[in-house]
Amino acid sequence: MGGESVQTPLLFSRMNTTWIEISRSALKHNIKQFKQLIGPDILLSCCVKGNAYGHGLIESARIMINSGVDWLSVNALYEARELRETGVTAPIYIMGYVPLEDLHEIPDLDARLVVYNMETLKRLEEIGREIKVHLKLETGNNRQGIRDEDLPAVKNFLANTKFVQLEGATTHFANIEDTLDHSFAMSQLEKFNEMTADLDIKIKHCANSAATILFKKTHFDMVRVGIGVYGMWPSPETRVSVERETNREIELKPVITWKTIIAQVKNVPSGEYIGYGCTCRVNRDSRVAVLPVGYYDGYDRSLSGRAHVLIHGKRAPLLGRVCMNMIMVDVTDIPESKLEDEATLLGRQGEEKITAEQMGEWASTINYEITTRINERIPRVLA
Ligand SMILES: Cc1ncc(COP(=O)(O)O)c(C=O)c1O
């Protein structure tokens, strides 16, 4: 077989069995909503970490930049690298940890880095190339962040650096989207103001989607919006708070639709089991459709026996357990279902829709996790 090239039909075939449609117009609409909310003087940084919350890093970043987004926030170095390699020139802010041995890559990527420990600062200075950093300050989340008592040493170090330039200061809210009582978030804001009072910085920022929507006083010089820009609300509490605490009307349009096609339709007599573990037994003569999507694709196993999908604009309930690469659904009441008909796992079909929030409830998680965990290998198609 020497000399024969190996064909890899993987991407092509996956394109036909499951894919994600990204609505360009919905993404643009959401960006416009946030730009109107913050006004022209505040930078809009969109969070594209986690494969742009599952929406596709490159596909989403391009639309964002073309729609006037100022900065992109990523978690990791590899995401910054991928953006630069595809020609994105906008400022990139890295919010996660970069190992000491990889820090030398940052100047070439012209990325900004969040810093919250002395080891990172020292190594950056040793690299001997100009680099802009943003200090992450601990205000109550106890995740990343420099504590009050450690700040003087950091300030002292930065006062004497030749290459490391302090551009920004930042913090992150712990529970702003989890509650109708925003007193803890306001105490974090107060602490942030205290800690930054004598810092000479250009860009102060702390607002995620919920803070951006709810409290203008959190906007400072830049906001870092994630979930909202993808057309999802941070939480039901944020929706209630916006009505109670503001006179804002904000409409967010979901950007993602996740689709697949029917791989088999079969008749299953009453009393037979469906799927692994024999956890589901049909109690009527049923028609069952097999869909080629499973937990490998990010369709969580905890959706077993709980979720619905949409076929011909109607709800088809899951039967039995989610498998690695397949699910089975009940199409007894959708008799027109046939091989290769489209099924919508997430998003709208006809008059019906399945939201990430609803899937989150079924899977005992949050909308963030539902979209972010959709397998990166599934093609993202712009619609
Ligand atoms: C540091 C930081 N900033 C901003 C965001 C964006 O938050 P949201 O998606 O709620 O807008 C996140 C998301 O987790 C984050 O970790």
The ligand as an SDF file (V2000), in Angstrom:
LIG
                    3D

 16 16  0  0  0  0  0  0  0  0999 V2000
  -12.0430   36.4100   35.7870 C   0  0  0  0  0  0  0  0  0  0  0  0
  -13.3150   36.3580   35.0260 C   0  0  0  0  0  0  0  0  0  0  0  0
  -13.8020   37.4850   34.4890 N   0  0  0  0  0  0  0  0  0  0  0  0
  -14.9530   37.4890   33.7760 C   0  0  0  0  0  0  0  0  0  0  0  0
  -15.6710   36.3370   33.5920 C   0  0  0  0  0  0  0  0  0  0  0  0
  -16.9570   36.3830   32.8110 C   0  0  0  0  0  0  0  0  0  0  0  0
  -18.0470   36.0360   33.5990 O   0  0  0  0  0  0  0  0  0  0  0  0
  -19.5090   35.9130   32.9760 P   0  0  0  0  0  0  0  0  0  0  0  0
  -19.4500   34.7890   32.0240 O   0  0  0  0  0  0  0  0  0  0  0  0
  -20.3870   35.6420   34.1290 O   0  0  0  0  0  0  0  0  0  0  0  0
  -19.7880   37.1980   32.2920 O   0  0  0  0  0  0  0  0  0  0  0  0
  -15.2060   35.1370   34.1380 C   0  0  0  0  0  0  0  0  0  0  0  0
  -15.9740   33.9080   33.9610 C   0  0  0  0  0  0  0  0  0  0  0  0
  -15.9850   32.9940   34.6780 O   0  0  0  0  0  0  0  0  0  0  0  0
  -13.9910   35.1560   34.8690 C   0  0  0  0  0  0  0  0  0  0  0  0
  -13.5030   34.0330   35.4270 O   0  0  0  0  0  0  0  0  0  0  0  0
  1  2  1  0
  2  3  1  0
  2 15  2  0
  3  4  2  0
  4  5  1  0
  5  6  1  0
  5 12  2  0
  6  7  1  0
  7  8  1  0
  8  9  2  0
  8 10  1  0
  8 11  1  0
 12 13  1  0
 12 15  1  0
 13 14  2  0
 15 16  1  0
M  END
$$$$
